[in-house]
Structure formats: C-alpha cells, structure tokens
Amino acid sequence: MNQHCLSQKITLIRPLCPDSEKTLRLTDVLEYGLDGTDCEVLETVAEIEAADLTGRRLLFAIELGESGINLEYVRMLKLIRLNREMFRGSIAGIIVDGASELYTKSVSRHLEFSANRAGCAFLGRPLVEGTLSLRNYNVVANVLGTDNLNAYRQSVRDLAERLQSYQPSAVEHPRILALHAGHSKQSNTLLLWSMIRAGIEDRADIQEISLHEGEIYDCRGCKFETCLHMGEESRCIYGGVITEEVYPAILECDALVMICPNYNDAISANLTAFINRLTALFRVHRFYDKQLYAVIVSGYSGSDIVAEQLISSLNMNKSFLLPPEFAMIRTANDRGSIAKREHIREDASAFGQRMITQLCGGTE
Ligand SMILES: Cc1cc2nc3c(=O)[nH]c(=O)nc-3n(C[C@H](O)[C@H](O)[C@H](O)COP(=O)(O)O)c2cc1C
C-alpha cells in the first residue's frame, strides 16, 4: 500500500477525558511507550476536524472508564463514519484502557471497522488493551518475566515501534487465497466473489479453497506445548483440508480473501473452525505482510458485525494486515439476486482493482 507518502511522526489521537484521575494509567503507559518518539497529539473533535489526517501514522489512545463510554471519542466516531476520505493512506494502531473487564475489545472493533471504511489501514495485531485487572497480561508478563503493568507498558512500546517502522510491502504478481464454505452456485456471496475474481484473474495467481466438502473439525484446544509442537511442523492434531491445503496456501499467499455470507450475524461454522485451527500455525508464524480482504453479504442487516468478527479474529488476534476498505459489503437475500443489483459488476471490478493496486504498491 503506497497511495500516500507516509509521514514519519506519529499522530496520537487521544479523546479528551475530563476526569484526570481516570487517565493516570493510560498516561503512564503512553509516556513509557512513546518516550523519545516524535509525536503530535489531537484531543478534541475540533482538533481532528481541523487536521489533515491522510498519509499519517496514527495511534488512537482511548480512555473508557468503567462505563465503556468516552463522549469525546463517540463524537469523533460520528465524524469518522461520515467522512469516507478522512484517513486515506494512513496506517494505525489502537490503545484502549478501561476501568472494567468489558468493552475494550468491542470499542476497538467498532473504531477499526469505521476508520478502515474511511481509508485507514491497520497493522497486524494493532491493539493494546488494558482491562481493569490487567489480567489480560498474565501470559505476556510470564513470558517477559515481569509484572502485568510492565507488560502493558512494553506492549505499548512494541506497538509504537512497529507503527513507527512500518513500510508498505509490494509484490509484482500477487498470490491470493480465497476461502469459502458456500455450496450453492446461487450463493450471493460466492457470485459477488466470482465477479471480483473475473476482473483480476490476469493480474494475480488466485487459489480458491472450499471448506464446504468433508468434515471440518473445530479446534480441540490442545495444551500449549502440543499446539506449538504441531505448529512447528505446520500440523494440527486434526489433519484434513485445513492442514493439507489451507496451511500451505496461507504461508504462500500475499492476501487472504474471506468469502462470508452472514449466518446469524456471524461467519459460518466452517470458516470459524478454520480461524480457530489457524492457532497452531500462528504459534510459529506472524502474518504481518499478508493482507486481509473480505466479501460479505447479508440477507437483511448486520454485515458490520460479520466484518468486525473478521477484524478481531484475523487482524487483531492472528496478525494479518488490514488494508484500507478491506471488505466489499452488500445486502441481498433471494438466491442469485445480487447479480441483478444495479452497478454490481462495476463495483466488484473497482474492489478487485483496488486490491491489486494495494498489493502491488501502486497509486490509485
Ligand atoms: C443459516 C442462515 C442464517 C442466516 N442469518 C442471517 C442473519 O442473521 N442476518 C441476515 O441479514 N441474513 C441472514 N441470512 C441470509 C443470508 O445472509 C443471505 O442469504 C445472503 O444472500 C448471503 O448468503 P448466500 O451467500 O448463501 O446467498 C442467513 C442465511 C442462512 C442460510
């Protein structure tokens, strides 16, 4: 992705929280994590309205308190949702600090989904959270041999360093892996993907794997050591299509396209099983240079929930890079009806061209 020249300094977007007592821990971890970093700070809606936020390295840092609501942030979110060009060419990370065990992840997903629609890319593993108890750092603190607050501080520093040093990668002829679990030729989501695919076939190597046929076992939750050992050999306790076809294809691809009909406001069971089973491979590989795309169709509503599920599982947890406007989203219910939607082929073609541009590092 190279649409804009990226600024070197970090722009910290930290929505103002009037209760200074509540902000102490976030201030502490930011001071540690950003020590020595060239940084500009924006705190209010008026400040972000006045700023040019395209082509920036953005770090959102949000204090949620106990309620999970920061009113200045909510006002900012409204602005972000109404300006689809606001963050064009920018790359971002997120820090969210709460005085509750809840809300940090869901607020981050909403923000990331909305900012992404406004043109913002997100690093793989872009989120650092501080829940009230900081128990979410038990594992990291153990690995680093420190306490949980220090693990939080170091996670902020690691994120800031990755944001600062991020450079977009580019390939000449991208390898694209498309995963689906659809079975009907009349699946609206598969039809939409076939329209996108038709426009990019000569510009990329495209591999499509169906997870519909045969039994896909969900993750069994093996012991860490077993999972790690399996991952080192690109295996998982269960074999089958996931380890034989999907694992090698994931390691080779430059972009993963998730083809997701909305099933009860979630991605379907076999695709969920794939993401869970990716854990073994993730134990030994990071996917920071692999871009995540999605094609999402709902019969009625709720595509944002499906998109956010993909963001939290594959970008926040499993480390795929989220390119700007990662998902093509439509509403269609009757079998095959998406093909009759006005401008659908043009829209599909434009989405495919943008994928190629972003993968090849060109300008739009
Ligand atoms: C099991 C199942 C659950 C569904 N749940 C929802 C839903 O929660 N919300 C919605 O908008 N559409 C829902 N739909 C409708 C599909 O999203 C719709 O048919 C759409 O065209 C995408 O599915 P397709 O690619 O299989 O055609 C559901 C469909 C099925 C088969």
The ligand as an SDF file (V2000), in Angstrom:
LIG
                    3D

 31 33  0  0  0  0  0  0  0  0999 V2000
  -28.4080  -20.2680    8.3220 C   0  0  0  0  0  0  0  0  0  0  0  0
  -28.6090  -18.9040    7.7950 C   0  0  0  0  0  0  0  0  0  0  0  0
  -28.5880  -17.8120    8.6700 C   0  0  0  0  0  0  0  0  0  0  0  0
  -28.7720  -16.5180    8.1990 C   0  0  0  0  0  0  0  0  0  0  0  0
  -28.7220  -15.4740    9.0700 N   0  0  0  0  0  0  0  0  0  0  0  0
  -28.8510  -14.2030    8.6320 C   0  0  0  0  0  0  0  0  0  0  0  0
  -28.7650  -13.1090    9.5260 C   0  0  0  0  0  0  0  0  0  0  0  0
  -28.5870  -13.2410   10.7220 O   0  0  0  0  0  0  0  0  0  0  0  0
  -28.8750  -11.8660    9.0090 N   0  0  0  0  0  0  0  0  0  0  0  0
  -29.0740  -11.6310    7.6860 C   0  0  0  0  0  0  0  0  0  0  0  0
  -29.1390  -10.4740    7.2850 O   0  0  0  0  0  0  0  0  0  0  0  0
  -29.1610  -12.6540    6.8050 N   0  0  0  0  0  0  0  0  0  0  0  0
  -29.0430  -13.9270    7.2380 C   0  0  0  0  0  0  0  0  0  0  0  0
  -29.1220  -14.9830    6.3510 N   0  0  0  0  0  0  0  0  0  0  0  0
  -29.3290  -14.6980    4.9390 C   0  0  0  0  0  0  0  0  0  0  0  0
  -28.0160  -14.6900    4.1450 C   0  0  0  0  0  0  0  0  0  0  0  0
  -27.1330  -13.7780    4.7070 O   0  0  0  0  0  0  0  0  0  0  0  0
  -28.3580  -14.3080    2.7080 C   0  0  0  0  0  0  0  0  0  0  0  0
  -28.9650  -15.4410    2.1030 O   0  0  0  0  0  0  0  0  0  0  0  0
  -27.2590  -13.7580    1.8420 C   0  0  0  0  0  0  0  0  0  0  0  0
  -27.6980  -13.7780    0.4840 O   0  0  0  0  0  0  0  0  0  0  0  0
  -25.8960  -14.4300    1.9130 C   0  0  0  0  0  0  0  0  0  0  0  0
  -25.9760  -15.8330    1.8320 O   0  0  0  0  0  0  0  0  0  0  0  0
  -25.5930  -16.6730    0.4930 P   0  0  0  0  0  0  0  0  0  0  0  0
  -24.2430  -16.2450    0.0540 O   0  0  0  0  0  0  0  0  0  0  0  0
  -25.6490  -18.1050    0.9530 O   0  0  0  0  0  0  0  0  0  0  0  0
  -26.6420  -16.3500   -0.5430 O   0  0  0  0  0  0  0  0  0  0  0  0
  -28.9840  -16.2850    6.8090 C   0  0  0  0  0  0  0  0  0  0  0  0
  -28.9930  -17.3810    5.9350 C   0  0  0  0  0  0  0  0  0  0  0  0
  -28.8170  -18.6710    6.4070 C   0  0  0  0  0  0  0  0  0  0  0  0
  -28.8520  -19.8250    5.4470 C   0  0  0  0  0  0  0  0  0  0  0  0
  1  2  1  0
  2  3  1  0
  2 30  2  0
  3  4  2  0
  4  5  1  0
  4 28  1  0
  5  6  2  0
  6  7  1  0
  6 13  1  0
  7  8  2  0
  7  9  1  0
  9 10  1  0
 10 11  2  0
 10 12  1  0
 12 13  2  0
 13 14  1  0
 14 15  1  0
 14 28  1  0
 15 16  1  0
 16 17  1  0
 16 18  1  0
 18 19  1  0
 18 20  1  0
 20 21  1  0
 20 22  1  0
 22 23  1  0
 23 24  1  0
 24 25  2  0
 24 26  1  0
 24 27  1  0
 28 29  2  0
 29 30  1  0
 30 31  1  0
M  END
$$$$
